Amino acid sequence: MTWLTWLLLIGYVLLSAALAKIFEKAGEDPKQAYIPIYNFVVVGKIVGRKSWHGWLMLVPVLNVFIFSALMVDLARSFGRNSFKDDFLAVVASPFYFFWLGRQEEITYQGPILEKEREYLTRLEAARKGGSKREINKVERTNPIPRVWWREWAESAIFAVFAATLIRLLFIEPYIIPTPSMEGSLMVGDFLFVSKAHYGLRLPETVLQLPLVHNRAPLVDGESYFEKPSLPYRRLPMIENLDRYDPVVFNMPAGDSVYVFPDRVYTDTDYRTGMIAAANPRYARSIQTGRTKLVTRPRDKKDLYVKRAVGMPGDVLEIKERDLYIDGEKLDNPSTIQFLYVVNFSTAPNTRGWGDVGIADDDVAQSQGTTYIMYLSDAQVKYLQEGDPQATIEHFDFDIPRFTGNRLYPHDAKNYGSWSNDNYGPIKIPAAGETIELTPENISIYFRPIKVYEGNDVEMRDGKMVINGQVADSYTFQQDYYWLMGDNRHNSEDSRVWGFVPFDHVVGKPLFIWFSIRENQLSKGIEWNRIFKSASAD
């Protein structure tokens, strides 16, 4: 066990010993304080809660909120109503209740929740009577003395607790940061993401700052402790994850990253030379040790949103930008975008481009009347109609600069000809499916078998050794998906980091609750996108 696990265990034992004296003061059998979980059922009885309230201590994450409420109510049931008492009852529970139990002058006052209910009943009756004098008289009997700053503080704490609980278990807010899903989901869209649709994944990281994902503001560091952690658990699905569904997920390759002000790079990005090509200064910072490698647990990897195009068991292939599954060509989403070379006959009038969804970051490069642009079919038609003499052609990705080891599985020897537009075929693993391992495909399945499925894997004489045994096949334990952005040439997706395991799936985007054009408030609010479905093609 880790030191933190030992600390929590010792703290629980000390709290049980402290509660024994508290139980005795409240007229309960002190031996009950040493019965795990049931002792919280007894605490619930002492403060006036139903018995099931204590049993909620068995629910991970929720138990943190239940514990806090029970400890505050327990202190108040002994007449300790100050904000300082509330604070100490939660953050220093064993020591606070050890002290409280040994103060002879502090006695049990009865269930605080019953007193609060009686007070609210009398206050409601006084308000109905309409007598201000009677209302003031009743308010002076409030069992919890109120001052303005305390009401503000308690309201703020409750809001943070409630928002954290909702975010952890039900709905996750998400902001589209990049144009990888244009034109279905735009930069500046604010989404609500349901964590329940594809099966609620219970939190694994226990100690973390509320309301942030993985980076702490101001200090520019990680916002959580990796230990202690809970095992992966998931509740049943409400609906299946189907082809073409947009999905929010933890980016699989995000377990080892380099964090820079403008973006996060993976360890693979560094090893394949992508960082050096994009920003030599960042590469030097890594080489000299100024920028350290950050490791992240599964639920703290960066969140991405893409569209599920490859399902478990599929054989996926891209031919001349078209997607094929098991040899059959699929229809593209109507909003799909590709990179084009546009040669205008004269300097283009860009004034109306924003009205058809052509943003500043859709222009990858421009020189004179030649533009390299990310465009949908509708946008290509708009530009062609505006300048009939213009030539609009697909950008060529089948050149050495865009092939080699840049794409997954980063194996130039066997797959060096794969590009964004011509990729595969590649077999997507399904739970229970056995895939033969060959010298050619080992690079494809090495990471899923080792990292995502948790096996001890090494290479010996060109063969894969799994958990000490030479293996020529492997049966996968979970489903995998192939996720791609609708902006096919401006999306870091499965073509870069490979399969997405089901245990990395976070949830389903529900709707856009707010939208800012190009994520810049100065450019205006996209009123026509607010409350639009996030799942629409």
Backbone torsions as a table, in degrees:
resi	resn	phi	psi	omega
1	MET	NA	150.0	178.5
2	THR	-78.4	165.8	179.5
3	TRP	-61.3	-33.8	-178.9
4	LEU	-70.6	-37.0	176.3
5	THR	-63.0	-43.7	177.3
6	TRP	-61.4	-41.1	-179.9
7	LEU	-61.9	-44.0	178.9
8	LEU	-65.7	-39.3	179.5
9	LEU	-65.3	-44.8	178.3
10	ILE	-63.8	-40.4	177.7
11	GLY	-60.7	-39.0	179.7
12	TYR	-67.5	-40.9	178.7
13	VAL	-63.3	-44.0	178.4
14	LEU	-62.9	-39.8	178.6
15	LEU	-63.7	-41.5	178.7
16	SER	-59.8	-42.6	178.7
17	ALA	-64.9	-39.6	179.1
18	ALA	-66.6	-37.8	-178.8
19	LEU	-68.5	-24.3	-179.2
20	ALA	-57.7	-46.7	178.9
21	LYS	-67.9	-36.5	177.5
22	ILE	-63.2	-43.2	179.3
23	PHE	-61.5	-42.1	-179.5
24	GLU	-61.7	-42.6	178.3
25	LYS	-63.4	-32.3	-177.5
26	ALA	-89.0	4.7	177.8
27	GLY	83.4	17.8	178.6
28	GLU	-106.3	158.0	179.0
29	ASP	-65.7	118.0	-177.9
30	PRO	-62.9	-22.4	179.0
31	LYS	-63.3	-25.8	-179.0
32	GLN	-65.8	-19.3	-179.5
33	ALA	-66.5	-18.9	-176.6
34	TYR	-98.3	2.9	178.5
35	ILE	-92.4	113.0	-176.7
36	PRO	-55.1	138.7	179.3
37	ILE	69.9	-47.2	-179.5
38	TYR	-62.0	-29.3	178.0
39	ASN	-61.2	-30.7	177.0
40	PHE	-76.8	-27.1	172.4
41	VAL	-63.2	-41.6	178.4
42	VAL	-66.7	-40.0	175.7
43	VAL	-58.3	-42.6	177.5
44	GLY	-58.9	-40.7	178.1
45	LYS	-64.1	-42.1	-178.3
46	ILE	-62.8	-37.3	-176.0
47	VAL	-91.5	-7.4	176.8
48	GLY	99.6	20.9	177.8
49	ARG	-98.9	162.1	176.0
50	LYS	-67.5	156.2	-175.9
51	SER	-63.7	-32.8	-177.5
52	TRP	-65.0	-19.7	-178.4
53	HIS	-61.2	-42.2	179.5
54	GLY	-67.1	-32.8	-179.7
55	TRP	-68.4	-17.4	176.9
56	LEU	-67.4	-9.4	175.0
57	MET	-64.7	-14.3	178.2
58	LEU	-79.5	-13.8	-176.2
59	VAL	-89.2	116.6	-179.4
60	PRO	-56.3	146.1	179.0
61	VAL	72.7	-54.0	177.4
62	LEU	-59.1	-32.7	-178.0
63	ASN	-62.2	-25.6	177.4
64	VAL	-63.9	-42.7	-179.7
65	PHE	-71.5	-40.7	178.6
66	ILE	-63.2	-45.3	179.5
67	PHE	-57.7	-47.4	-178.3
68	SER	-59.9	-45.1	-179.3
69	ALA	-64.2	-42.7	-178.9
70	LEU	-65.1	-40.9	-178.6
71	MET	-66.9	-41.0	177.6
72	VAL	-63.6	-46.1	-179.8
73	ASP	-64.2	-33.8	179.9
74	LEU	-66.8	-43.7	177.5
75	ALA	-62.4	-41.8	-179.2
76	ARG	-67.8	-28.5	178.2
77	SER	-69.6	-13.1	174.7
78	PHE	-106.7	19.1	175.7
79	GLY	79.5	10.4	179.8
80	ARG	-95.6	95.5	-168.7
81	ASN	-111.6	2.6	-176.6
82	SER	-76.9	161.9	177.8
83	PHE	-63.8	-34.7	177.7
84	LYS	-62.9	-41.3	178.1
85	ASP	-64.3	-42.6	177.4
86	ASP	-57.2	-45.0	-177.2
87	PHE	-64.2	-48.8	-177.6
88	LEU	-67.5	-33.5	179.9
89	ALA	-63.2	-26.7	-178.9
90	VAL	-93.1	-49.6	-171.0
91	VAL	-88.1	-18.3	180.0
92	ALA	-134.0	43.3	-171.6
93	SER	-51.3	-52.1	-176.5
94	PRO	-57.9	-44.7	-176.2
95	PHE	-74.9	-38.2	-179.3
96	TYR	-64.5	-48.3	-177.2
97	PHE	-75.9	-24.4	171.6
98	PHE	-63.5	-44.2	176.9
99	TRP	-65.4	-45.8	-176.3
100	LEU	-61.6	-39.6	-177.6
101	GLY	-67.6	-19.1	-176.5
102	ARG	-104.4	7.4	174.5
103	GLN	-93.0	104.2	-174.1
104	GLU	-60.8	-32.7	-176.3
105	GLU	-76.8	-13.1	179.4
106	ILE	-95.2	115.7	-175.3
107	THR	-120.1	164.3	179.2
108	TYR	-70.2	126.5	-176.4
109	GLN	-99.0	-1.5	-175.7
110	GLY	103.0	166.4	-177.5
111	PRO	-60.0	118.1	-176.5
112	ILE	-63.5	-33.5	-177.7
113	LEU	-69.0	-33.6	175.4
114	GLU	-65.8	-40.1	177.8
115	LYS	-64.0	-40.6	179.5
116	GLU	-66.1	-38.9	178.2
117	ARG	-66.2	-40.8	177.6
118	GLU	-62.9	-42.2	179.0
119	TYR	-61.8	-45.6	-179.1
120	LEU	-65.2	-34.3	177.8
121	THR	-65.5	-45.5	179.2
122	ARG	-66.3	-36.9	179.8
123	LEU	-66.9	-40.5	178.4
124	GLU	-63.9	-40.3	178.6
125	ALA	-64.6	-40.6	179.5
126	ALA	-65.2	-39.2	179.1
127	ARG	-66.5	-37.6	176.8
128	LYS	-66.2	-32.4	178.8
129	GLY	-70.9	-23.9	174.6
130	GLY	82.0	4.4	-178.8
131	SER	-88.8	115.4	-179.8
132	LYS	-64.9	-35.5	179.1
133	ARG	-62.6	-42.4	-179.8
134	GLU	-69.3	-37.5	178.3
135	ILE	-62.2	-46.1	179.5
136	ASN	-62.7	-37.1	179.5
137	LYS	-63.3	-44.1	179.7
138	VAL	-68.0	-40.8	-178.5
139	GLU	-61.5	-28.9	178.6
140	ARG	-70.5	-13.5	179.6
141	THR	-97.4	9.9	179.7
142	ASN	-55.9	123.5	-179.1
143	PRO	-64.5	-20.6	177.4
144	ILE	-114.2	100.2	-179.0
145	PRO	-55.0	137.0	-175.4
146	ARG	-114.7	134.3	168.4
147	VAL	-130.6	156.5	-170.5
148	TRP	-59.7	-42.3	-176.3
149	TRP	-68.3	-32.4	179.8
150	ARG	-69.9	-39.4	178.5
151	GLU	-62.6	-41.0	177.5
152	TRP	-64.0	-44.9	-177.9
153	ALA	-63.8	-45.3	-179.0
154	GLU	-66.8	-36.5	177.8
155	SER	-64.5	-41.7	179.7
156	ALA	-65.1	-43.4	179.5
157	ILE	-63.5	-43.6	178.9
158	PHE	-62.2	-41.3	-179.6
159	ALA	-62.4	-42.4	178.9
160	VAL	-65.2	-44.2	178.8
161	PHE	-60.2	-47.5	-177.4
162	ALA	-65.0	-44.7	-179.6
163	ALA	-63.8	-39.0	178.9
164	THR	-64.9	-43.7	179.9
165	LEU	-62.9	-44.9	179.1
166	ILE	-62.5	-42.8	-178.5
167	ARG	-66.5	-37.6	-177.9
168	LEU	-73.4	-34.4	-168.5
169	LEU	-115.1	-18.4	-171.0
170	PHE	-129.5	-67.0	-172.9
171	ILE	-125.3	130.1	177.8
172	GLU	-112.2	123.3	173.0
173	PRO	-75.1	145.1	-177.3
174	TYR	-146.4	137.6	178.8
175	ILE	-111.9	131.2	177.7
176	ILE	-72.9	111.2	-175.1
177	PRO	-93.0	-21.4	-174.4
178	THR	-131.5	164.2	-177.8
179	PRO	-86.1	21.9	-173.9
180	SER	-66.9	-21.4	180.0
181	MET	-108.7	9.4	175.0
182	GLU	-66.0	144.4	3.3
183	GLY	-99.8	23.8	174.5
184	SER	-84.8	-46.9	176.6
185	LEU	-118.4	125.4	-169.9
186	MET	-104.4	154.1	172.3
187	VAL	-57.0	128.8	-178.1
188	GLY	98.0	-3.4	174.2
189	ASP	-75.5	134.1	175.1
190	PHE	-104.8	119.7	-174.6
191	LEU	-110.0	154.9	161.9
192	PHE	-106.1	130.3	-176.3
193	VAL	-115.3	123.6	177.8
194	SER	-79.8	126.3	176.5
195	LYS	-88.3	-6.2	-174.8
196	ALA	-94.4	-27.6	-171.2
197	HIS	-57.2	-45.3	-178.1
198	TYR	-98.2	17.8	-179.2
199	GLY	97.9	117.3	-178.0
200	LEU	-64.9	119.4	175.0
201	ARG	-87.7	115.9	-178.0
202	LEU	-68.2	146.3	-178.2
203	PRO	-59.0	142.9	177.9
204	GLU	-106.6	-39.3	178.7
205	THR	-83.3	121.0	-171.3
206	VAL	-87.8	-48.6	-174.7
207	LEU	-98.1	111.7	-176.6
208	GLN	-155.8	155.4	174.2
209	LEU	-70.4	140.3	179.3
210	PRO	-71.5	149.2	169.0
211	LEU	69.7	10.3	172.0
212	VAL	-128.2	156.7	-175.2
213	HIS	-88.4	-66.8	-177.5
214	ASN	-138.8	-5.2	178.8
215	ARG	-122.6	131.1	179.4
216	ALA	-83.0	130.6	178.4
217	PRO	-66.7	156.4	177.0
218	LEU	73.5	-52.1	-176.3
219	VAL	-84.0	-13.0	178.3
220	ASP	55.2	51.8	177.2
221	GLY	-141.4	178.3	179.2
222	GLU	-68.2	148.5	-171.4
223	SER	-102.7	21.4	-173.0
224	TYR	-153.4	165.5	168.7
225	PHE	-107.2	134.5	-178.8
226	GLU	-69.5	-28.3	179.5
227	LYS	-121.8	143.6	-3.6
228	PRO	-75.5	162.9	178.0
229	SER	-138.2	159.8	178.6
230	LEU	-102.2	152.6	177.6
231	PRO	-68.8	159.0	178.9
232	TYR	-64.8	125.1	176.1
233	ARG	-139.3	143.9	-178.7
234	ARG	-141.8	136.9	176.1
235	LEU	-81.6	163.1	-178.6
236	PRO	-61.2	153.7	178.8
237	MET	-69.3	148.2	167.1
238	ILE	-85.4	-37.9	175.9
239	GLU	-145.8	158.0	-179.3
240	ASN	-74.9	153.4	172.3
241	LEU	-84.7	111.7	-174.6
242	ASP	-105.2	163.6	176.8
243	ARG	-59.2	139.6	-179.0
244	TYR	80.3	-4.9	176.6
245	ASP	-67.9	135.7	169.4
246	PRO	-73.5	144.1	-174.3
247	VAL	-136.5	135.6	169.2
248	VAL	-98.5	133.1	-172.9
249	PHE	-152.0	163.6	171.9
250	ASN	-82.1	124.5	-176.7
251	MET	-61.3	118.4	-170.1
252	PRO	-57.1	-40.1	-177.2
253	ALA	-79.8	5.0	-175.2
254	GLY	-84.3	17.9	179.7
255	ASP	-80.6	-20.9	178.4
256	SER	-134.3	107.7	-170.0
257	VAL	-135.8	160.0	170.3
258	TYR	-113.9	123.8	-174.6
259	VAL	-100.7	122.0	177.0
260	PHE	-121.0	164.7	-175.5
261	PRO	-57.6	-36.0	-173.7
262	ASP	-97.6	-17.1	178.7
263	ARG	-171.1	172.4	178.6
264	VAL	-113.0	130.9	176.2
265	TYR	-109.7	148.0	177.0
266	THR	-87.8	165.1	175.5
267	ASP	-60.6	-34.9	177.4
268	THR	-64.6	-38.0	176.6
269	ASP	-57.2	-38.6	180.0
270	TYR	-71.4	-45.1	-176.5
271	ARG	-66.9	-30.7	-179.3
272	THR	-90.2	1.8	176.4
273	GLY	85.3	6.8	-177.6
274	MET	-66.3	-39.6	-179.2
275	ILE	-66.7	-42.4	179.8
276	ALA	-61.2	-36.9	179.9
277	ALA	-73.0	-36.8	-176.2
278	ALA	-81.6	-39.0	-176.4
279	ASN	-155.3	91.0	-178.2
280	PRO	-56.0	-31.1	179.8
281	ARG	-63.8	-39.8	177.6
282	TYR	-65.4	-40.9	179.4
283	ALA	-61.5	-41.3	178.3
284	ARG	-65.6	-36.2	178.6
285	SER	-62.8	-36.4	176.9
286	ILE	-71.6	-44.5	-178.4
287	GLN	-60.5	-38.7	-177.9
288	THR	-84.1	-5.7	177.5
289	GLY	87.3	2.3	178.5
290	ARG	-67.2	-37.7	176.3
291	THR	-102.8	119.7	-175.7
292	LYS	-92.7	152.6	174.9
293	LEU	-72.7	131.0	178.7
294	VAL	-107.7	126.9	176.2
295	THR	-102.6	141.3	-176.0
296	ARG	-131.1	141.4	173.7
297	PRO	-71.3	169.1	-173.8
298	ARG	-53.7	-48.8	-173.8
299	ASP	-80.1	-0.1	176.9
300	LYS	-112.5	5.5	171.7
301	LYS	-66.6	156.2	-178.9
302	ASP	-57.5	145.6	178.4
303	LEU	-89.6	132.8	176.0
304	TYR	-124.6	160.7	170.8
305	VAL	-129.7	127.9	178.2
306	LYS	-144.1	-179.8	179.0
307	ARG	-106.4	134.1	178.3
308	ALA	-75.6	111.3	179.7
309	VAL	-111.5	-24.5	177.8
310	GLY	-118.3	129.2	-175.9
311	MET	-104.7	164.2	179.3
312	PRO	-54.4	131.2	179.2
313	GLY	90.5	-10.9	-179.8
314	ASP	-71.4	153.3	164.3
315	VAL	-107.0	114.2	-173.1
316	LEU	-105.9	141.9	177.0
317	GLU	-149.6	144.7	174.4
318	ILE	-114.7	125.1	178.3
319	LYS	-126.4	118.2	179.1
320	GLU	48.2	47.6	176.4
321	ARG	78.8	-13.3	180.0
322	ASP	-89.2	142.5	-177.0
323	LEU	-95.6	132.2	178.6
324	TYR	-121.5	135.9	174.9
325	ILE	-121.4	122.5	-177.7
326	ASP	51.2	37.3	176.2
327	GLY	87.1	-6.5	-178.7
328	GLU	-105.2	133.3	-179.3
329	LYS	-71.8	134.2	177.9
330	LEU	-96.8	152.7	172.9
331	ASP	-74.4	138.0	177.3
332	ASN	-79.6	150.0	170.2
333	PRO	-56.0	144.9	-175.1
334	SER	-63.5	-22.2	-176.1
335	THR	-98.9	9.9	-175.5
336	ILE	-59.5	144.0	-179.6
337	GLN	-122.5	147.4	174.0
338	PHE	-131.7	169.1	178.4
339	LEU	-91.5	129.1	-177.8
340	TYR	-123.8	151.7	168.5
341	VAL	-100.5	115.2	-176.0
342	VAL	-110.9	118.1	175.3
343	ASN	-105.8	100.2	179.0
344	PHE	-75.3	150.2	178.3
345	SER	-75.3	-28.4	175.5
346	THR	-140.7	173.5	177.8
347	ALA	-57.4	125.2	-174.5
348	PRO	-73.3	149.3	172.8
349	ASN	-89.5	106.9	-173.9
350	THR	-89.4	1.0	-172.2
351	ARG	-59.5	-38.3	-176.1
352	GLY	-94.1	4.4	-176.2
353	TRP	-62.6	-39.3	-179.0
354	GLY	-61.5	-30.0	-179.3
355	ASP	-68.9	-22.0	178.0
356	VAL	-107.4	15.4	173.8
357	GLY	86.3	10.8	177.0
358	ILE	-87.6	106.7	-177.0
359	ALA	-94.1	171.0	179.4
360	ASP	-58.5	-39.7	-177.4
361	ASP	-79.3	0.5	171.9
362	ASP	-80.3	-13.1	176.3
363	VAL	-95.1	103.2	-178.5
364	ALA	-73.8	-33.5	-177.3
365	GLN	-163.6	147.5	175.3
366	SER	-146.9	143.0	176.0
367	GLN	-150.5	112.4	-175.9
368	GLY	64.8	-123.7	179.6
369	THR	-99.7	8.6	178.3
370	THR	-101.7	123.1	-179.4
371	TYR	-122.2	139.8	169.9
372	ILE	-107.7	116.5	-166.6
373	MET	-136.2	147.3	171.6
374	TYR	-90.0	118.4	-171.9
375	LEU	-138.0	148.3	169.9
376	SER	-89.7	171.3	178.2
377	ASP	-59.0	-41.0	-179.0
378	ALA	-65.2	-37.1	179.8
379	GLN	-72.1	-35.7	174.6
380	VAL	-60.4	-45.0	179.4
381	LYS	-61.4	-41.9	180.0
382	TYR	-60.9	-46.1	-179.0
383	LEU	-67.8	-38.1	-179.2
384	GLN	-67.1	-39.9	178.2
385	GLU	-67.9	-32.6	179.2
386	GLY	-74.0	-24.8	179.5
387	ASP	-144.9	83.7	-176.6
388	PRO	-58.2	-22.7	-178.9
389	GLN	-85.3	-6.4	-178.6
390	ALA	-71.3	148.7	172.5
391	THR	-107.6	132.1	-178.3
392	ILE	-127.3	114.8	-176.1
393	GLU	-130.7	150.7	176.9
394	HIS	-64.1	141.3	175.1
395	PHE	-71.7	141.6	-177.1
396	ASP	-91.5	113.2	177.9
397	PHE	-97.1	-5.2	-177.9
398	ASP	-87.6	55.7	177.6
399	ILE	-130.0	157.6	-173.8
400	PRO	-52.8	-33.4	-178.2
401	ARG	-59.6	-30.0	-174.6
402	PHE	-110.9	12.6	179.7
403	THR	-122.1	-141.9	-179.6
404	GLY	71.0	-131.0	-177.6
405	ASN	-101.1	15.4	-176.7
406	ARG	-68.4	-33.8	-176.4
407	LEU	-102.0	159.4	177.5
408	TYR	-63.2	136.4	10.9
409	PRO	-94.0	25.8	176.8
410	HIS	57.5	45.5	-176.9
411	ASP	-128.4	88.2	-175.6
412	ALA	-65.1	-28.8	-178.3
413	LYS	-62.8	-46.9	-175.1
414	ASN	-98.5	-26.8	-173.4
415	TYR	-132.6	28.2	-176.4
416	GLY	-66.3	-16.7	-179.6
417	SER	-88.4	-7.9	-179.0
418	TRP	-68.3	140.9	178.6
419	SER	-137.8	177.9	177.2
420	ASN	-58.3	-32.8	-173.8
421	ASP	-97.5	-19.0	180.0
422	ASN	-137.8	99.9	-168.4
423	TYR	-139.3	136.7	176.4
424	GLY	93.6	-168.6	8.6
425	PRO	-73.3	153.0	179.5
426	ILE	-140.5	133.3	-178.7
427	LYS	-88.2	126.1	179.7
428	ILE	-91.9	122.1	-176.7
429	PRO	-66.4	148.1	174.4
430	ALA	-124.6	150.5	178.9
431	ALA	-58.4	129.7	179.9
432	GLY	85.7	-5.9	-178.7
433	GLU	-89.7	136.1	178.4
434	THR	-99.8	127.4	179.8
435	ILE	-116.6	131.2	178.1
436	GLU	-70.6	136.0	179.5
437	LEU	-99.9	125.9	-179.8
438	THR	-124.5	163.4	177.0
439	PRO	-56.1	-28.6	-177.9
440	GLU	-78.3	-37.3	-173.7
441	ASN	-100.0	2.1	-179.7
442	ILE	-58.7	-38.2	-179.5
443	SER	-65.8	-25.9	178.9
444	ILE	-73.3	-40.6	-170.9
445	TYR	-105.6	-1.6	-178.2
446	PHE	-60.7	-52.7	-177.2
447	ARG	-64.4	-46.3	177.3
448	PRO	-56.5	-42.8	-177.7
449	ILE	-68.6	-42.0	-176.0
450	LYS	-80.6	-52.5	-170.6
451	VAL	-87.0	-51.0	-173.6
452	TYR	-78.3	-28.0	-179.3
453	GLU	-104.5	-2.6	170.4
454	GLY	72.0	31.7	178.7
455	ASN	-95.1	156.4	172.0
456	ASP	-85.0	109.7	-172.5
457	VAL	-126.0	137.4	172.9
458	GLU	-148.1	163.6	178.1
459	MET	-105.2	131.6	176.3
460	ARG	-133.5	118.7	177.5
461	ASP	53.0	41.1	177.6
462	GLY	78.4	5.4	179.4
463	LYS	-115.2	150.9	178.8
464	MET	-88.6	128.9	177.6
465	VAL	-110.2	114.5	-176.7
466	ILE	-109.0	118.3	-179.7
467	ASN	51.6	42.2	175.6
468	GLY	86.3	-4.5	-177.8
469	GLN	-116.0	132.1	174.7
470	VAL	-63.5	130.0	-174.4
471	ALA	-123.2	133.5	172.7
472	ASP	-109.1	3.5	174.9
473	SER	-158.4	165.8	179.1
474	TYR	-149.0	137.2	176.3
475	THR	-100.8	117.5	-174.5
476	PHE	-76.1	147.3	-174.5
477	GLN	-96.5	-14.6	-179.8
478	GLN	-145.0	166.2	178.7
479	ASP	-78.6	152.0	176.8
480	TYR	-128.4	154.3	-177.3
481	TYR	-131.0	158.4	175.9
482	TRP	-115.4	114.3	-173.5
483	LEU	-114.7	134.1	-179.3
484	MET	-136.9	152.8	175.9
485	GLY	-82.0	150.7	177.0
486	ASP	-68.1	-26.3	175.4
487	ASN	-87.9	78.2	-162.8
488	ARG	-58.1	-29.0	-177.9
489	HIS	-101.4	6.0	177.9
490	ASN	-136.2	44.8	-175.9
491	SER	-138.9	125.2	170.6
492	GLU	-88.5	106.4	-172.2
493	ASP	-139.8	-154.4	-174.6
494	SER	-60.0	-23.0	176.0
495	ARG	-65.9	-20.4	-179.5
496	VAL	-98.2	-44.4	-175.6
497	TRP	-121.2	8.4	167.8
498	GLY	85.5	-151.7	-172.7
499	PHE	-68.0	150.7	173.3
500	VAL	-109.3	112.3	178.1
501	PRO	-68.0	150.6	-179.1
502	PHE	-61.3	-31.1	-179.0
503	ASP	-70.7	-5.0	174.3
504	HIS	-95.7	-7.0	-179.2
505	VAL	-72.8	127.9	-178.9
506	VAL	-97.3	-50.5	-177.3
507	GLY	179.1	-173.7	-176.3
508	LYS	-109.3	124.7	174.1
509	PRO	-61.9	130.5	-177.0
510	LEU	-95.5	-63.3	-178.4
511	PHE	-155.7	163.8	178.6
512	ILE	-90.5	115.2	-177.3
513	TRP	-95.4	-11.7	175.6
514	PHE	-162.8	153.1	-179.3
515	SER	-152.6	130.7	177.0
516	ILE	-115.1	131.2	-178.6
517	ARG	-60.5	121.9	178.7
518	GLU	53.9	26.2	178.1
519	ASN	60.9	26.7	177.7
520	GLN	-127.5	111.9	-176.8
521	LEU	-59.8	-29.2	-179.9
522	SER	-64.0	-21.9	179.7
523	LYS	-89.9	-3.4	173.3
524	GLY	106.0	165.7	179.0
525	ILE	-95.1	135.6	177.9
526	GLU	-85.9	80.3	-174.9
527	TRP	-60.9	-31.3	-177.5
528	ASN	-72.7	-10.0	179.8
529	ARG	-99.2	-16.8	-177.6
530	ILE	-66.0	131.4	-177.4
531	PHE	68.6	15.9	173.1
532	LYS	-78.5	143.8	178.2
533	SER	-61.1	136.4	177.4
534	ALA	-83.7	-7.4	-178.4
535	SER	-98.4	-1.7	-176.9
536	ALA	-69.8	142.5	175.6
537	ASP	-74.9	NA	NA
